[in-house]
Amino acid sequence: MDILHLLTDPLAYGFMVRALLAAIMVGIICPVVGTYMVLKGLSFFGDALAHSILPGVVLTFLFGWPLALGAMISALVAAFLIGVISQRSTLQEDTAIGIVFAGAFALGVAMISTASNYAVDLTHILFGDVLGVSTTDLWVMLVLGLVVLGAIVAFYKEFLVLTFDPVLALVLRLPATALRYLLLGVIALTVVTSLQTVGIALVLAMLVTPAATAQLLTRRLPPMMMVAALLGVFANVTGLYISYYLNIASGPTMVLVSTLIFGLVFLFAPGRGIIWRMTSNGGRSPAGASPTSR
């Protein structure tokens, strides 16, 4: 079988076409938002937010409502609670994240245990089902994705200042608190967008891994976003095809491909890869790479 047939044969099935479109959309949206998470140290927040949407997902599942509706409400509420607890108390943000994360996830598991077939359904929610994406799911993902990307474009300069220099944001009299809540909301919508594709357990990899890989390859934010999106799309599409031909789970395969790419870049990236630096400096590591610039 030649390469052309390898690429086109799976597309004879409608579910594969829909899965491919979903993989591409998630591969673009998650890494773009993930760049802010990587640079601002919000990776734990993304993981907590993904698990915190479980109660809303379970509630809508039990009542037969669209999962995206419950996920979106839960994600926005969780982001708001984390922001309020960390802003209005002496607790650190990671403590607030841990409280909301643990409580919401426990509530979700307790709720889903009331269903007779909860084990199968919990697996579906945790690890996604990209091959089960419907046309309606695609439209929901497209709308939410456009909202997320629209917010990134509209508030690019404000998010840039907030990410790299919060003090400057105060000097410029930017509404830092409102912008912070907006960024948390954008992350929440991104988590909802990728729910069907990789599920709750693996969404953090979609957000962080391509962005972290791109950070090793570029020093400026716009190129970092573009490289991250390209890596995300490549990993998702490649993982989808591998899962089709090897008959293994699609979501985990996408994440494994993305992780493999990160590992290769971590070792061989020009100027920053471990092996590259060892061979270029006679085994001596440089004083340190400069942080990502604006």
N, C-alpha and C positions, 0 to 999 in steps of 0.2 A: 504494500500500500504506500503510495507516494505521499509527500507532505501535504499536498493540496487536499487529497482525500481525508487525511488525518484531521485537517482543520474544518472541512465542510461536512463530512458525514454526520457528526453529532448535531449539526444545525438542521437536519431533516426532521428533528423532533421539536415540537413547539415548546416543551418545557425547557429544553436546552437553550433555545433562543432567548426565552424570558430570563433564564438563569444568567446567561451571558450579559444581557442588558443590566440586570441587577448588580452583577459583579463589577461591571464597568462604573456604574454610578457610585457604588460604595467605594470603589477603588479611587475615585476622584475626591469625593466629599470627605471621607474620614481622614486621609492624610493631610489635606489642606487645613482642616481644623486641628488635627493632631500636631501641627507645627507649633501652634500657640501653646498646646499642652506640654510639649517637650521643652520649649524654651522657658516657659513659666513654671515648670515643675508641677504640673497638674495631672500627672499620669495616674496617681492614686485616686484622684477625684474622678477620672474617667472610669476606672474600674468600679469604684463605689457607686457611681451613678448608674452604670449598667446593671448592677445587681439590685439597686434600689427601685428599678422599674418593675420588678417582679410582682408586687401586689397588684398594680394596675393591670398588668398583662393577665394575671390569673383571674381577676374580677371580671374583665371583659370576656375572657375565655368561658368562664362558668355561665355567663349570661348570654353567650353567643353574639357578642358585639365585636366590632373590628379590634384586633389586638393593638393596632397602632394608636387608637384613641386612648386606651388605658395606659399604654406605654408613655405616650406624650404627656398625659396629665401627671403620671407618677414621676416622670423625669423632671418636669418643671417644678413640681412641688419639692422633690428631693433637693434640686439645685437651690431653690429658695431657702429651704430649711438649713442647708449647709452654710449658705451665705449669712443668714441671720444669726445662727449660733456662733459662727466664728467672728462676726462683726460686732455683735452685741454682748459678748461675754469675754472673760479672760482666757478662754480656752483657745488653744492653737487650732489652725484650720484642719490639720490632719486628725486631731481629736474629734472635731465636729464631723468630719467625713466618716470616721470609724463608727461614731454613734449612729448616724443616719443609715449608713451602709448595713450595719449588723441588724439594727431594728427592722428596717424595711425588708431585708432579705428573709429574716426569720418569719416575719408576718406573711410574706409571699409563700414560703414553704408550708406554713401552717394552713394557709387558705387552700393551696393546691392539694393538700393531703385529704381534703374533704371530698375530692372527686374519686370515683371508684377506679378509674384508669389513670391515676395521677402519675405513675412512674413513666409511662410512655410519653405523656404530655409534657412532663417536666424535662425530659430529654430533648424534646422538640424545641421547647422554649430556651433551654440552656445553650444548645449547640446549633440552632437554626436549621433551616431547610431550604436552601437556595433553589433546589430543584422543584420545590413546591410553590414557588413564587407565581402568583396569578397576575393577570393583566391589571386588576384593581390595585394589587400591591405595587406594581411598577408605577402606576400613576401617583400613588401616595408617596412613594420614594422620590419620584421626580419633583413633586410639589414641595415636599420638605427639603429636598436637596437644593432647589432653587431659592427657597427662603434662607437657608443656611449660607449659600454662596453669595446671595444678595446682601446679607448682613455683613459678611466679610468684606465685600467690596465697598459698601456704604460707609463702614466704620474702620476702614483699613488703617488710616493714620492714627486714629484714636487708640485702636487695639495695639498698634505698633508702639506708641509712647507708653501705654499701660504695661506692656510686656517687658520692655527694655529699661524704662526709667519711670517708675511710679512717682518719684519725687518731682520730676519734670511735669508729670500730669497734673500735680497739685499746683505747681507754679503757673502753668498755663490755664489754670482754673477749669480744667476738664471735669465733667461729672464722673469722677473715678468710681464711686460706688455704683452708680447706675450702669456704667460701662462694664464693671465687673459682673454685675448680675446679668447683663446682656450676653457677655461671653459665656457665662455658665449656662444660660439658656440655649445658646447656639450649640454648645457641647451636648446638652440634653437632647436637642432635636437631632443631632448627628447620631447619637446612640440609638434613637428610635428608628432612624433611617436604615441603619445596618442590622436591626434586630432580626429580620427575616433571613438575612443572608448568613450570618455567623452566630446569632444567638447571644445571650447574655454573657456566657463564659468567655467568649473569644473576641468580643468587640474591642477590648483594650488593645489587642494586637493590631487590629485594623487601624486604630487611631495612632498608636505610638510607633510601631516598628518601621513603617515606611518613612515617617518623619524623622526618626532617629537615624535611619540610614542616610537620608538626604542631608542631615546635619554634618555627617562625616565627609560629604562630597562638596558642599558649598558653604560659604560663610555669610551670605546675604539672604534675607527673608523671602523676597519674591522668587529667586531661583530655587530656594529650598522648598517652597510650596509646589512649584512646577515639577521638580525632580521627585518629590514625595508622591505627587499624584501619578506621575508616569510609572514609578515603581509599584504603587498600589494597584494600578490597572494591570500591569504586567503580571504581578504575583497572583492576582485574583483570576485572571483569564487562564494563566498557565495552570494554576491549581485546579480550576474547574475542568480543564481538559484531562489532566492527570487523573482526577477522581473518576471521570467518565470511563477512561480506558482501563483503569486498575480496579474499578468498582469499589471505591472507598469513599468515606464521608467527604463532602465537598468543602464545607467550612473549615474543618481542621487542616485539609490539604492546602487551602489558600494560605492559611496562617503559617504552615510549615514552609511553603515556598518563600513567603516574605521573610521568615526567620533565617532561612538559608541565605538569602540575598544579603541580609544584614551581616551574617557571619562572614561572608566573602568580603564585603566592603570593610568590615571591621579589621580584617587581616591585611587586605591588599589596597585599600584606598590610597591614592597618591597624596603623600604628605601627612596622612593621619593614620593609615593602617599600620598595625603592629609590625608585620613582616616588612612592609615598605620602609618604615623608619629604621628597622634593624639593619636592613641591607644598605640603606642610603647613608647611615651614620656609623657603620662599622660595629653595629650592635649597641650603640649608645642612643638613648632616646633623647629627642630635643627637649629644650627647656619647657615646652608646652605649647599647644596650639592655641591661637587666639580664639576667643568666643565668637559666636555668630554675631555679625554686625548688622546694623540696620540697612 
